[in-house]
């Protein structure tokens, strides 16, 4: 029959789902009536409070009611609530306190059913698999629940069990949402309605990936490999012998949720440090690795205190790898460009970045868009770069979608959600947090260090405009990079010297010499400003050591390319 066909669906297929529910229209109508009536009742209750001056009196009641409504509507709507729970700048505090409970304080399903799923999936009894297991789940989330157990070999593990009958419930909601998107699309402004179904499909693809625990285990191992050299990121080990598509067994993490400053401080965790780790590792995922966590809500992140006995620093632990995505190399590089162009107010280049990233179609005339970008984003930083706020950027950018042919590519919907969620999470820990305090020093540091040819080319594009060297940009970039407490100027200077002495750096050597005598004058004033900015970090002995290391990095043949006259001059005859 049809039901087994849905139960066995391993990946999201909108055509298969549509054919299934078109033949069962009564299920669709019943679900649509349930969802529509439930949400309409809540909206009317809010209106009633407003009309009869009862909003303040019923705040806590309505907040609890909203959480209960999303819980009753099931996994899809719980996911919406989870995203809202990380946005204290969007959701008022009473609603926020309730929505946070959607992370892992959801009603569990019966233990007997969970244990039966474990035994059926692993094909062995609970007693054979585990030395002991908690009688009740320690956490219940939208798609599954978690038990704490001990293996017979002695390791403490978390056992994640998927909720029963999940595929039929998810597919029905996804079908309804996609149907609504197709119906509503023509009535929305062109750019909001465009690709609305594709965004739903992207969400469906990720949701099906999330309910495949074998896929999640592979994601975890790939994520751990990416951060193998980092002491700031903790990824639990996967126990494959006790893992299947619907059961995941992984290392137990001894950490604390990111639920507020006071709790973290009570656990000897520095809130600013854990926020810094969270944002920088998020930037690394997007701009370096390309493989990023698309659902970084508080239920998926833990702060692990420093351990002096093992000399382990404070760490951020990621525990859920169901919703991940991949960013192509060109997109990673363009994201770096876009951040720099936005903060340097290069709106023409920013418009080109939007074309490269797919926010504007190829061939779009950017001439009317450039002044619109400047008008909307021109004062985004206020008096200084530290006033920048990503939430403000997304709000301002949404204004442009009504008047210009912008669209949000399906993949970037997840990226935007990830960044906004990280910023919201950081704000919940530190209300004074500014994402640019971490993001722009990170980008500036990466450009200045120029580990790859692509980044070095981007540094040149930042420092040179229309053939002229932009001294103020170099000063600004160094000044901002130094606000990163982990930025060490000497290794960066050494990398720079190595690059200048290389064959690849020949063009830059030539351009720098021209910059020093630009406009028929020696730019001693700019050089002096740079020296004043750097002199405290560039002590002569350390600088000479770094310069010597950079010089000896090259072979005699490479030195010959740099100083041909010295090498080719014949030795004097005696």
C-alpha positions as CSV (number, residue, x, y, z in Angstrom):
1,X,0.0,0.0,0.0
2,X,1.0,3.7,0.0
3,X,2.0,4.0,3.6
4,X,5.0,1.6,3.4
5,X,6.2,3.5,0.4
6,X,6.4,6.7,2.5
7,X,8.0,4.9,5.4
8,X,10.7,3.7,3.2
9,X,11.4,7.1,1.6
10,X,15.2,7.7,2.3
11,X,15.5,11.1,0.6
12,X,13.2,14.1,-0.1
13,X,11.4,13.8,-3.4
14,X,8.6,16.4,-3.8
15,X,7.1,14.5,-6.8
16,X,6.8,11.2,-5.0
17,X,5.3,13.0,-1.9
18,X,2.9,15.0,-4.1
19,X,1.6,11.9,-5.9
20,X,1.1,10.1,-2.5
21,X,-1.0,12.9,-1.0
22,X,-2.9,13.8,-4.1
23,X,-4.4,10.4,-3.9
24,X,-5.2,11.0,-0.2
25,X,-6.6,14.5,-0.3
26,X,-8.6,13.9,2.8
27,X,-5.4,13.7,4.9
28,X,-4.3,17.0,3.4
29,X,-7.6,18.8,4.1
30,X,-7.7,17.5,7.6
31,X,-4.2,18.7,8.4
32,X,-4.7,22.1,6.7
33,X,-7.8,22.7,8.8
34,X,-6.0,21.7,11.9
35,X,-3.0,23.9,11.3
36,X,-5.1,26.9,10.0
37,X,-7.6,26.8,12.8
38,X,-4.9,26.5,15.5
39,X,-2.9,29.4,14.2
40,X,-5.9,31.5,13.6
41,X,-7.2,30.9,17.1
42,X,-3.9,32.1,18.6
43,X,-3.9,35.3,16.4
44,X,-7.4,36.1,17.5
45,X,-6.4,35.6,21.1
46,X,-3.6,38.2,20.7
47,X,-6.0,40.6,19.0
48,X,-8.5,40.1,21.8
49,X,-5.8,41.0,24.3
50,X,-5.0,44.1,22.3
51,X,-8.6,45.2,21.9
52,X,-9.5,44.8,25.6
53,X,-6.3,46.0,27.1
54,X,-5.3,42.6,28.4
55,X,-1.9,42.2,26.7
56,X,0.2,42.8,29.8
57,X,-2.0,40.6,32.0
58,X,-1.9,37.7,29.6
59,X,1.8,37.8,28.5
60,X,3.0,34.7,30.2
61,X,-0.2,32.8,29.3
62,X,0.1,33.6,25.6
63,X,3.8,32.7,25.6
64,X,3.1,29.3,27.1
65,X,0.2,28.9,24.7
66,X,2.5,29.6,21.7
67,X,5.0,27.0,22.8
68,X,2.2,24.4,23.3
69,X,0.7,25.2,19.9
70,X,4.1,24.6,18.1
71,X,4.6,21.4,20.1
72,X,1.2,20.1,19.2
73,X,1.6,20.9,15.5
74,X,4.7,18.7,15.4
75,X,8.4,18.6,14.2
76,X,8.1,21.1,11.3
77,X,6.6,23.9,13.5
78,X,8.9,23.0,16.4
79,X,11.8,23.8,14.0
80,X,10.3,27.2,13.4
81,X,10.1,27.9,17.1
82,X,13.7,26.7,17.6
83,X,14.9,29.3,15.1
84,X,12.9,32.1,16.8
85,X,14.2,31.1,20.3
86,X,17.7,32.3,19.3
87,X,16.5,35.8,18.4
88,X,16.1,38.0,21.5
89,X,16.1,41.0,19.2
90,X,13.0,39.7,17.4
91,X,11.0,38.0,20.1
92,X,10.0,39.6,23.4
93,X,11.5,38.0,26.5
94,X,8.4,36.2,27.8
95,X,7.9,34.4,24.5
96,X,11.6,33.7,24.3
97,X,11.7,32.0,27.7
98,X,9.0,29.6,26.5
99,X,10.4,29.0,23.0
100,X,13.8,28.1,24.4
101,X,12.1,25.0,25.9
102,X,11.5,23.8,22.4
103,X,15.3,23.0,22.1
104,X,15.1,19.9,24.3
105,X,12.2,20.1,26.7
106,X,9.6,18.6,24.5
107,X,7.2,15.8,25.5
108,X,9.0,12.4,25.1
109,X,7.4,9.4,23.5
110,X,7.0,6.2,25.6
111,X,10.2,4.5,26.8
112,X,8.9,1.1,25.8
113,X,8.5,2.2,22.2
114,X,12.0,3.9,22.2
115,X,13.7,0.7,23.6
116,X,11.8,-1.4,21.0
117,X,13.1,0.9,18.2
118,X,16.7,0.5,19.6
119,X,16.4,-3.3,19.7
120,X,14.9,-3.5,16.3
121,X,17.5,-1.2,14.7
122,X,20.5,-2.7,16.4
123,X,19.1,-6.3,16.3
124,X,20.1,-7.0,19.9
125,X,18.6,-6.6,23.3
126,X,19.0,-3.5,25.5
127,X,20.9,-5.6,28.1
128,X,23.2,-7.0,25.5
129,X,24.0,-3.6,24.1
130,X,24.4,-1.5,27.2
131,X,25.6,-2.1,30.8
132,X,23.0,0.4,31.9
133,X,20.7,3.0,30.4
134,X,18.7,5.8,31.9
135,X,15.0,4.7,32.5
136,X,13.8,8.0,31.0
137,X,15.2,10.2,28.3
138,X,17.5,13.0,29.5
139,X,16.3,15.2,26.6
140,X,13.5,15.2,24.0
141,X,13.9,17.2,20.8
142,X,11.7,17.7,17.7
143,X,13.0,14.6,15.8
144,X,14.1,12.3,18.6
145,X,15.0,11.8,22.2
146,X,18.3,11.0,24.0
147,X,19.2,8.5,26.7
148,X,22.3,8.4,28.8
149,X,23.9,4.9,28.8
150,X,27.1,3.0,29.7
151,X,28.6,0.5,27.3
152,X,29.9,-2.8,28.6
153,X,33.4,-1.5,27.8
154,X,32.8,1.3,30.3
155,X,32.3,4.4,28.0
156,X,29.5,6.8,28.9
157,X,27.4,7.5,25.7
158,X,24.4,9.4,24.5
159,X,21.8,7.2,22.7
160,X,19.7,9.2,20.3
161,X,16.4,7.5,19.2
162,X,14.2,8.8,16.4
163,X,10.5,9.5,17.0
164,X,8.2,6.9,15.5
165,X,6.2,7.5,12.3
166,X,8.3,10.6,11.5
167,X,8.4,10.3,7.7
168,X,4.6,10.4,7.2
169,X,4.2,13.4,9.5
170,X,7.1,15.4,7.9
171,X,6.1,14.7,4.4
172,X,2.5,15.8,5.0
173,X,3.6,19.2,6.5
174,X,6.2,19.6,3.7
175,X,3.5,19.0,1.1
176,X,1.2,21.5,2.7
177,X,4.0,24.2,3.0
178,X,5.1,23.6,-0.6
179,X,1.4,23.8,-1.8
180,X,1.0,27.1,0.1
181,X,4.2,28.5,-1.4
182,X,3.0,27.7,-4.9
183,X,-0.3,29.3,-4.3
184,X,1.0,32.4,-2.5
185,X,4.0,33.0,-4.8
186,X,2.0,34.8,-7.5
187,X,0.4,37.2,-4.9
188,X,3.8,38.1,-3.4
189,X,6.2,40.7,-4.8
190,X,8.2,39.1,-7.6
191,X,11.4,38.7,-5.7
192,X,9.7,37.2,-2.6
193,X,7.7,34.7,-4.6
194,X,10.6,33.7,-6.8
195,X,12.1,30.4,-5.9
196,X,9.8,30.0,-2.9
197,X,9.2,26.3,-3.8
198,X,13.0,25.8,-4.2
199,X,13.5,27.2,-0.6
200,X,10.9,24.7,0.7
201,X,12.6,21.9,-1.3
202,X,16.0,22.9,0.2
203,X,14.4,22.7,3.7
204,X,12.9,19.3,2.8
205,X,16.2,17.9,1.6
206,X,17.9,19.0,4.8
207,X,15.1,17.7,7.0
208,X,15.5,14.2,5.4
209,X,19.2,14.3,5.8
210,X,18.6,15.2,9.5
211,X,16.5,12.1,10.1
212,X,19.2,9.8,8.6
213,X,21.4,9.1,11.6
214,X,24.1,7.3,9.5
215,X,24.4,10.5,7.5
216,X,24.6,12.5,10.8
217,X,27.4,10.2,12.1
218,X,29.4,10.8,8.9
219,X,28.8,14.5,9.1
220,X,30.2,14.5,12.7
221,X,33.4,12.7,11.7
222,X,33.9,15.1,8.7
223,X,33.3,18.1,11.0
224,X,35.8,16.6,13.6
225,X,38.4,16.1,10.8
226,X,38.0,19.8,9.8
227,X,38.7,20.9,13.3
228,X,41.3,18.3,14.1
229,X,44.0,21.0,14.8
230,X,41.7,23.1,16.9
231,X,41.8,22.9,20.7
232,X,38.7,25.1,21.0
233,X,36.2,22.7,19.3
234,X,34.9,19.4,20.8
235,X,33.1,16.9,18.6
236,X,31.8,13.6,20.2
237,X,33.1,10.3,18.8
238,X,30.6,8.1,17.0
239,X,30.1,4.4,18.1
240,X,29.3,2.8,14.8
241,X,28.7,-0.6,16.2
242,X,25.6,0.8,18.0
243,X,24.4,3.1,15.3
244,X,21.8,2.7,12.5
245,X,19.5,5.0,10.4
246,X,17.2,5.6,13.4
247,X,19.6,5.1,16.4
248,X,22.8,7.1,17.0
249,X,25.2,6.3,19.8
250,X,27.9,8.9,20.5
251,X,30.3,10.1,23.2
252,X,28.7,11.8,26.2
253,X,29.7,15.5,26.4
254,X,30.2,16.9,29.9
255,X,29.3,20.5,29.2
256,X,26.8,23.3,29.9
257,X,24.1,24.9,27.7
258,X,24.6,28.4,26.4
259,X,21.5,29.7,28.2
260,X,22.8,32.8,29.9
261,X,25.7,34.7,31.4
262,X,25.1,33.9,35.0
263,X,24.9,30.2,34.6
264,X,28.0,30.1,32.5
265,X,29.9,32.1,35.0
266,X,28.7,29.8,37.8
267,X,30.3,27.0,35.8
268,X,33.6,28.9,35.5
269,X,33.1,29.5,31.8
270,X,33.9,33.0,30.5
271,X,30.9,34.1,28.4
272,X,32.9,36.4,26.1
273,X,35.4,33.6,25.5
274,X,32.7,31.0,24.5
275,X,31.0,33.6,22.3
276,X,34.3,34.3,20.6
277,X,34.9,30.6,20.0
278,X,31.4,30.1,18.6
279,X,31.6,33.0,16.2
280,X,35.1,32.4,14.9
281,X,34.5,28.7,14.4
282,X,31.3,29.6,12.6
283,X,33.3,31.9,10.3
284,X,35.9,29.2,9.7
285,X,33.1,26.8,8.6
286,X,31.8,29.3,6.1
287,X,34.9,31.0,4.8
288,X,37.6,28.3,5.1
289,X,36.1,24.8,5.3
290,X,32.9,25.3,3.3
291,X,31.2,22.6,5.4
292,X,29.0,24.3,7.9
293,X,26.5,23.7,10.7
294,X,23.2,25.0,9.5
295,X,21.3,24.7,12.8
296,X,23.5,26.1,15.6
297,X,20.7,26.6,18.2
298,X,21.4,26.4,22.0
299,X,20.2,22.8,22.2
300,X,23.0,21.8,19.8
301,X,25.9,23.6,21.5
302,X,27.6,23.2,24.8
303,X,30.3,25.1,26.7
304,X,33.0,22.8,28.0
305,X,35.0,24.4,30.8
306,X,38.8,24.4,30.8
307,X,40.5,21.4,32.4
308,X,43.8,22.3,34.0
309,X,44.6,18.7,34.7
310,X,44.7,17.8,31.0
311,X,45.7,21.3,30.0
312,X,42.5,21.6,27.8
313,X,41.2,25.1,27.2
314,X,37.6,26.2,27.2
315,X,35.8,24.5,24.3
316,X,32.6,24.8,22.3
317,X,31.0,21.3,21.8
318,X,28.8,20.6,18.8
319,X,26.5,17.7,19.4
320,X,24.1,17.6,16.5
321,X,25.2,17.2,12.9
322,X,21.9,16.4,11.1
323,X,21.5,19.8,9.3
324,X,24.8,20.5,7.5
325,X,25.6,22.1,4.1
326,X,28.4,22.6,1.7
327,X,29.7,25.9,0.3
328,X,31.7,25.9,-2.9
329,X,35.2,27.4,-3.1
330,X,34.1,30.4,-5.2
331,X,31.3,31.2,-2.8
332,X,33.7,31.0,0.2
333,X,36.0,33.5,-1.5
334,X,33.2,35.8,-2.6
335,X,31.8,35.9,1.0
336,X,35.2,37.3,2.1
337,X,34.9,39.8,-0.7
338,X,31.4,40.8,0.2
339,X,32.3,41.5,3.9
340,X,35.3,43.6,2.9
341,X,33.4,45.5,0.2
342,X,30.5,46.2,2.6
343,X,32.7,47.5,5.3
344,X,34.8,49.5,2.9
345,X,31.6,50.9,1.3
346,X,32.6,49.6,-2.2
347,X,29.0,49.3,-3.4
348,X,29.7,48.6,-7.0
349,X,32.0,45.7,-6.1
350,X,29.3,44.6,-3.6
351,X,26.7,44.5,-6.4
352,X,29.1,42.3,-8.4
353,X,29.5,40.0,-5.4
354,X,25.7,39.6,-5.3
355,X,25.7,38.5,-8.9
356,X,28.5,36.0,-8.2
357,X,26.6,34.6,-5.2
358,X,23.3,34.4,-7.2
359,X,21.4,37.1,-5.4
360,X,21.2,38.9,-8.7
361,X,20.9,37.2,-12.1
362,X,23.8,37.3,-14.5
363,X,23.6,40.3,-16.8
364,X,21.6,42.4,-14.3
365,X,22.2,46.1,-14.9
366,X,23.8,47.2,-11.6
367,X,23.9,50.9,-12.3
368,X,20.5,51.7,-10.6
369,X,21.3,49.1,-7.8
370,X,24.6,50.7,-6.7
371,X,23.1,54.0,-5.4
372,X,20.2,52.0,-3.8
373,X,22.8,49.8,-2.0
374,X,24.5,53.0,-0.8
375,X,21.3,54.6,0.3
376,X,20.1,51.6,2.3
377,X,23.5,50.3,3.6
378,X,25.5,53.6,3.7
379,X,24.9,54.3,7.4
380,X,24.9,50.7,8.4
381,X,28.0,51.1,10.5
382,X,27.2,54.4,12.2
383,X,30.2,56.2,13.4
384,X,32.5,53.1,13.4
385,X,32.8,49.6,12.1
386,X,32.0,48.3,15.6
387,X,28.4,49.6,15.3
388,X,27.7,47.0,12.6
389,X,25.0,44.5,13.2
390,X,24.1,41.6,10.9
391,X,20.5,41.7,11.9
392,X,20.3,45.3,10.7
393,X,21.9,44.3,7.4
394,X,19.3,41.7,6.8
395,X,16.5,44.1,7.7
396,X,17.8,46.8,5.4
397,X,18.6,44.3,2.6
398,X,15.0,43.0,2.7
399,X,13.8,46.6,1.7
400,X,15.7,46.3,-1.6
401,X,13.8,43.1,-2.6
402,X,10.6,45.0,-3.3
403,X,12.2,47.4,-5.8
404,X,15.1,45.5,-7.4
405,X,15.5,42.0,-8.8
406,X,17.2,40.5,-5.7
407,X,16.4,36.9,-4.8
408,X,17.7,34.6,-2.0
409,X,19.2,31.4,-3.5
410,X,18.0,28.3,-1.7
411,X,21.4,27.4,-0.3
412,X,22.0,30.9,1.1
413,X,18.7,30.8,3.0
414,X,20.4,28.2,5.3
415,X,23.6,30.3,5.4
416,X,21.7,33.5,6.4
417,X,19.8,31.5,9.0
418,X,23.1,30.1,10.4
419,X,24.7,33.5,10.7
420,X,21.6,35.2,12.2
421,X,21.2,32.3,14.6
422,X,24.8,32.6,15.7
423,X,24.5,36.3,16.3
424,X,21.2,35.8,18.2
425,X,22.8,33.1,20.3
426,X,25.8,35.4,21.1
427,X,23.3,38.2,22.0
428,X,21.5,35.8,24.4
429,X,24.9,35.2,26.2
430,X,26.2,38.8,25.9
431,X,23.5,41.5,25.1
432,X,26.3,43.9,24.1
433,X,27.8,41.6,21.6
434,X,28.7,43.0,18.1
435,X,29.4,40.3,15.5
436,X,31.7,42.6,13.6
437,X,34.0,42.8,16.6
438,X,34.9,39.2,15.8
439,X,34.0,38.9,12.1
440,X,35.9,41.8,10.6
441,X,39.1,41.2,12.5
442,X,38.9,37.6,11.4
443,X,38.5,38.6,7.7
444,X,41.2,41.2,8.0
445,X,43.6,38.7,9.7
446,X,42.9,36.1,6.9
447,X,43.6,38.7,4.2
448,X,46.7,40.0,5.8
449,X,48.1,36.5,6.4
450,X,47.2,35.5,2.8
451,X,47.6,31.8,3.3
452,X,46.4,31.0,-0.3
453,X,46.9,32.6,-3.7
454,X,43.2,33.4,-3.8
455,X,43.3,35.4,-0.5
456,X,46.5,37.2,-1.6
457,X,44.8,38.3,-4.8
458,X,41.8,39.5,-2.7
459,X,44.2,41.5,-0.5
460,X,45.6,43.2,-3.6
461,X,42.1,44.0,-4.8
462,X,41.4,45.6,-1.4
463,X,44.6,47.6,-1.2
464,X,44.6,48.8,-4.8
465,X,41.7,50.6,-6.5
466,X,42.0,51.9,-10.1
467,X,45.8,51.3,-9.9
468,X,46.3,53.5,-6.8
469,X,47.4,52.1,-3.4
470,X,44.9,52.8,-0.6
471,X,47.1,53.5,2.4
472,X,44.1,54.1,4.6
473,X,42.7,50.7,3.9
474,X,45.9,49.0,5.0
475,X,46.0,51.0,8.2
476,X,42.3,50.3,8.9
477,X,42.8,46.6,8.2
478,X,45.8,46.3,10.5
479,X,44.1,48.3,13.2
480,X,41.0,46.1,13.1
481,X,42.9,42.9,12.9
482,X,44.8,43.8,16.0
483,X,41.6,44.0,18.0
484,X,41.6,40.2,17.7
485,X,43.4,39.1,20.8
486,X,44.8,36.0,19.0
487,X,46.3,38.0,16.1
488,X,50.1,37.9,16.1
489,X,51.6,40.5,13.8
490,X,55.1,39.0,13.5
491,X,54.1,35.7,11.8
492,X,51.9,37.7,9.5
493,X,54.8,40.0,8.7
494,X,57.0,37.0,8.1
495,X,54.4,35.5,5.7
496,X,54.2,38.9,4.0
497,X,58.0,39.0,3.5
498,X,58.0,35.5,2.2
499,X,55.4,36.5,-0.3
500,X,57.2,39.6,-1.4
501,X,60.4,37.7,-2.0
502,X,58.6,35.0,-4.0
503,X,58.1,35.0,-7.8
504,X,54.4,35.4,-7.2
505,X,55.1,38.6,-5.2
506,X,57.0,40.3,-8.1
507,X,53.9,42.2,-9.2
508,X,53.2,43.5,-5.6
509,X,56.9,44.6,-5.2
510,X,56.5,46.7,-8.3
511,X,53.2,48.2,-7.2
512,X,54.5,49.0,-3.8
513,X,57.5,50.8,-5.2
514,X,55.2,52.8,-7.4
515,X,52.9,53.5,-4.5
516,X,55.8,55.0,-2.5
517,X,56.4,57.6,-5.2
518,X,52.8,58.0,-6.3
519,X,51.8,61.6,-7.3
520,X,55.5,62.4,-7.8
521,X,56.2,62.5,-4.1
522,X,57.6,60.2,-1.4
523,X,54.8,58.9,0.8
524,X,56.8,59.2,3.9
525,X,53.8,60.5,5.9
526,X,51.8,57.3,5.2
527,X,54.8,55.1,6.0
528,X,55.3,57.0,9.3
529,X,51.7,56.4,10.2
530,X,52.1,52.7,9.5
531,X,55.2,52.6,11.7
532,X,53.5,54.3,14.6
533,X,50.7,51.7,14.3
534,X,53.1,48.8,14.2
535,X,56.2,49.8,16.2
536,X,55.1,48.3,19.5
537,X,54.7,44.9,17.9
538,X,57.8,45.1,15.7
539,X,60.7,45.1,18.1
540,X,64.0,45.2,16.1
541,X,65.4,41.9,17.3
542,X,62.1,40.0,16.6
543,X,61.7,41.8,13.3
544,X,65.2,40.9,12.2
545,X,64.6,37.3,13.2
546,X,61.4,37.1,11.2
547,X,63.0,38.8,8.2
548,X,65.9,36.3,8.3
549,X,63.5,33.4,8.5
550,X,61.6,34.7,5.6
551,X,64.8,35.3,3.6
552,X,66.2,31.8,4.3
553,X,62.9,30.3,3.3
554,X,63.9,30.7,-0.4
555,X,66.4,28.8,-2.4
556,X,69.4,30.5,-4.2
557,X,67.4,30.3,-7.5
558,X,64.5,32.3,-5.9
559,X,66.9,34.8,-4.5
560,X,68.4,35.2,-8.0
561,X,65.0,36.2,-9.3
562,X,64.7,38.8,-6.6
563,X,68.3,40.2,-6.9
564,X,69.4,39.2,-10.4
565,X,72.1,41.9,-10.6
566,X,73.8,40.7,-7.5
567,X,73.9,37.1,-8.6
568,X,74.8,37.6,-12.2
569,X,77.7,40.1,-11.6
570,X,81.0,38.3,-12.2
571,X,83.4,38.0,-9.4
572,X,86.4,40.3,-9.6
573,X,89.5,38.6,-10.9
574,X,92.4,38.5,-8.6
